[in-house]
Amino acid sequence: MPQQFSLPATTVPDPREAPALRWGILGTGWIAERFVAALLAATDQRVVAVGSRSAGSGKAFAAEHCPEARAHPSYEDLVADPDVDIVYVATPHNAHLPHAELAMRAGKHVLIEKPIAINAGQARRIAAIAAETGVYCAEAMWSFFLPKFDVIRQVLAAGVLGELRSFIADFGEHFDDDHRILRQDLAGGPMLDLGTYPVSLALSVLGVPDDVVARGTAAPSGVNGQVGMILRHGADRQSVVHTSLFSTTPTGAIIGGTDAVLTIPGVFYRPGSFRVDFHDGRAPLEYVEEPYGYHGLAYEAAETARRIVAGEVSTPVRPLRDSIDTLATMDEARRQIGAAFDEEK
Ligand SMILES: NC(=O)c1ccc[n+]([C@@H]2O[C@H](COP(=O)([O-])OP(=O)(O)OC[C@H]3O[C@@H](n4cnc5c(N)ncnc54)[C@H](OP(=O)(O)O)[C@@H]3O)[C@@H](O)[C@H]2O)c1
């Protein structure tokens, strides 16, 4: 008789139970708005300051989203604010390294939006500065902090799928021509905004690949428009990942094993449901969760607060090593399709 298994409960605590830190928000764009909303709605974290390139946009952001926060007219002023414990870096990808460095050298802990940098070299530099300054530093790869992915990790660790052999995922989203993802000067293309989710998950499930094959096509603005990647993780495991800025695709993920397949329907990287179907006809396992969207950002903030108050400088949920390995994989794919960023030319 095959062993029976039922889904474990999540081990992720309620974000409200985390000790409160005083957050400073660096950059007041699309994701900063959602991060602040999640903190205020679903945690006891405090947003005490925002920093912007201009006094006007910082004030307007604070007035609309976090009226109790001080608005600083520059990022330098924000990181110098003695009331700020931790800086959330929410600027475009190619500004993450300089802005994270600015905050860390001012003695602030940092949570840096994904991708942590544009390439592995920059990510290693961030890791080196974190080690030098002794502050907490992690990539805000929010999916991995969600209860759903904690349960998935437990399922995989228990061997429920048998030997893991394959991972298949896509992430496509249609963007209008004026979005920053189309801009070469802001490290555009789908890889860093979107592809980083399936590539991160592929590595977390099957390990660092020993071979990468990529083919891509360009967008009219000149940045990469879409790319398909095959990753080989040792002799018997393989991932297939597609990412595109042309079309909104289902954005599902499948983890295939010798005994069962785990399917995360789109949108896989957000809160939501998944299921495990067994090859021997056993009843499937179903994880049912309302897809509550960006309030899920509360979990990464809560984990950050717990680690910092415990005196730790990283989180096992998203170690810097994993952020570097993800970028190294994407670097190799971009090398093969000739999609270099301005900073790399
Ligand atoms: N976790 C997620 O689900 C998620 C979702 C979307 C984006 N992100 C990540 O978050 C980062 C920001 O993305 P976003 O969509 O929020 O971008 P966005 O809306 O363009 O906002 C970026 C902000 O950065 C600041 N900034 C600094 N230098 C800039 C420059 N040269 N050009 C434009 N803005 C500049 C601006 O704030 P000030 O005017 O205040 O200085 C701007 O509002 C990206 O790395 C992205 O990958 C994560």
The ligand as a Gaussian input file, in Angstrom:
#p B3LYP/6-31G(d) Opt

LIG

0 1
 N        7.567000      42.194000      -5.581000
 C        6.819000      42.472000      -6.630000
 O        5.773000      41.881000      -6.848000
 C        7.249000      43.551000      -7.565000
 C        6.310000      44.092000      -8.445000
 C        6.712000      45.161000      -9.253000
 C        8.015000      45.605000      -9.206000
 N        8.912000      45.027000      -8.376000
 C       10.322000      45.465000      -8.355000
 O       10.376000      46.734000      -7.717000
 C       11.311000      47.586000      -8.401000
 C       10.570000      48.872000      -8.792000
 O        9.543000      48.549000      -9.691000
 P        8.234000      49.485000      -9.847000
 O        7.349000      48.772000     -10.798000
 O        7.709000      49.875000      -8.533000
 O        8.878000      50.730000     -10.592000
 P        8.319000      52.211000     -10.703000
 O        6.847000      52.236000     -10.524000
 O        8.909000      52.777000     -11.930000
 O        8.945000      52.947000      -9.431000
 C       10.328000      53.063000      -9.261000
 C       10.612000      54.258000      -8.350000
 O       12.016000      54.374000      -8.218000
 C       12.406000      55.716000      -8.154000
 N       13.472000      55.941000      -9.159000
 C       14.781000      56.161000      -8.904000
 N       15.489000      56.302000     -10.004000
 C       14.638000      56.175000     -11.035000
 C       14.784000      56.254000     -12.432000
 N       15.968000      56.471000     -13.013000
 N       13.703000      56.102000     -13.198000
 C       12.490000      55.857000     -12.633000
 N       12.288000      55.784000     -11.293000
 C       13.360000      55.946000     -10.500000
 C       11.164000      56.553000      -8.363000
 O       10.740000      56.972000      -7.068000
 P       10.978000      58.487000      -6.541000
 O       10.399000      59.359000      -7.598000
 O       10.277000      58.493000      -5.277000
 O       12.446000      58.697000      -6.394000
 C       10.138000      55.586000      -8.920000
 O        8.850000      55.898000      -8.521000
 C       11.835000      46.794000      -9.596000
 O       13.123000      46.308000      -9.320000
 C       10.857000      45.648000      -9.757000
 O       11.440000      44.439000     -10.210000
 C        8.550000      44.014000      -7.542000

